[in-house]
Amino acid sequence: MLDFNNVLFRAICAMPELSYRGKPTGGLCGFVKQFFSYINRYKPSAIVVVTDQSPYLRNMLYEDYKRFRSRVRDPDKLRTIQLTRQYCSEFLEMVGVSLLSSEGYEADDWIATICAKYSNSGGVFESIVVVSNDSDLFQIFQYGDHVYLHRGGGGVGLYGLWEFKRDYPAVHPVSWPQVMALTGGHNGLPGIKGIGIKRAIKIVGDGEAIKCYQRDEEFQQWVRLTMLPFDDTLYNGVELSEVRFDEDLISNHLLKYGIRNIRVSKY
C-alpha cells in the first residue's frame, strides 16, 4: 500500500525544477520512479494507493484537528502540486491501480482497514507492506508480524512488530493511540503539556499511571481522534489491484511528459 500524498510530496521535493513544455513534471517523474522501485523491490501480488479526502469526520469531534498544518500559499507551488496530483492520478488509472479515497476519511484509515481485513483473510497475503513514514501507523502492528512499514531515510527499510517491540518494549501497538493523545502527535491535538514521547510511553506502560488520564473525557476524545481506522465504514469498500503492467503502454504515456528510461516491472 502506498500513501499517495506521502509519496507525491516527496517526489515533488526531489525534482522541483523539472518541466516539459511548460508542465511541471518532476513530481510525476519522481512518483513513477518510486512506484516502480517499490514494486520491483517487493514484487507484490496486489497493490493499492490510498489518499485523504476532506472535510474530515474527525473535525466534527475536534474543530482544530489538522487545522494548523502549514498551507501552500505560493501560487506557482500550488499549481505544481495540483497538476502533479492530476498527472499521478491519471498514471495510476492508466496502469489499473486502485486509488482509494472516501469523503471524511484519511489515507491512514484506509491503511488500517486493509490491514485489519486481510490479516484475517486466511493467509491470502504472505505480508503487507505500507509505504509511509507516519508514526500514527505503529498501531497497525497489532494485526501481526507480517505487517510492515517501509520507512524511508536513514536506511531504515522495513519496520514491523519486532522492531516496534525492540524500540518501545513497554507499550503494545493497541495502546499507541494513548501515547499519541498524551503527546499531541502531529495532527493539531493539544496533548498534555510537558509530556514527550518517552514519558508518554512510560505512563501508558504503567497500567496505574494511565488510569487518571483515562477518566478524563477530553483525553478520551483525543484517543478517539488518533485511533485507526476511524470506524468500520471503509471495510467493504476495499479493492486491490493485481500487478500486471504493459511496458509499452506505460512508456508511451510517460513520453507525453518527456519522461524516459523508467524501469518498469517485468514480472
Stockholm file with secondary structure:
# STOCKHOLM 1.0

chainA/1-267         MLDFNNVLFRAICAMPELSYRGKPTGGLCGFVKQFFSYINRYKPSAIVVVTDQSPYLRNMLYEDYKRFRSRVRDPDKLRTIQLTRQYCSEFLEMVGVSLLSSEGYEADDWIATICAKYSNSGGVFESIVVVSNDSDLFQIFQYGDHVYLHRGGGGVGLYGLWEFKRDYPAVHPVSWPQVMALTGGHNGLPGIKGIGIKRAIKIVGDGEAIKCYQRDEEFQQWVRLTMLPFDDTLYNGVELSEVRFDEDLISNHLLKYGIRNIRVSKY
#=GR chainA/1-267 SS CEEHHHHHHHHHHHSTTCEETTEECHHHHHHHHHHHHHHHHHCCSEEEEECCCSSCTHHHHCTTTTTTSCCCCCHHHHHHHHHHHHHHHHHHHHHTCEEECCTTCCHHHHHHHHHHHHHTSSSSCSCEEEECCCGGGGGGGGGCTTEEEEECSTTCEEEEHHHHHHHCTTSCGGGHHHHHHHHCTTTTCCCCTTCCHHHHHHHHHSTTTTHHHHTCHHHHHHHHHHSSSSSSTTGGGCCCEECCCCHHHHHHHHHTTTCCCCCCCCC
#=GC SS_cons         CEEHHHHHHHHHHHSTTCEETTEECHHHHHHHHHHHHHHHHHCCSEEEEECCCSSCTHHHHCTTTTTTSCCCCCHHHHHHHHHHHHHHHHHHHHHTCEEECCTTCCHHHHHHHHHHHHHTSSSSCSCEEEECCCGGGGGGGGGCTTEEEEECSTTCEEEEHHHHHHHCTTSCGGGHHHHHHHHCTTTTCCCCTTCCHHHHHHHHHSTTTTHHHHTCHHHHHHHHHHSSSSSSTTGGGCCCEECCCCHHHHHHHHHTTTCCCCCCCCC
//
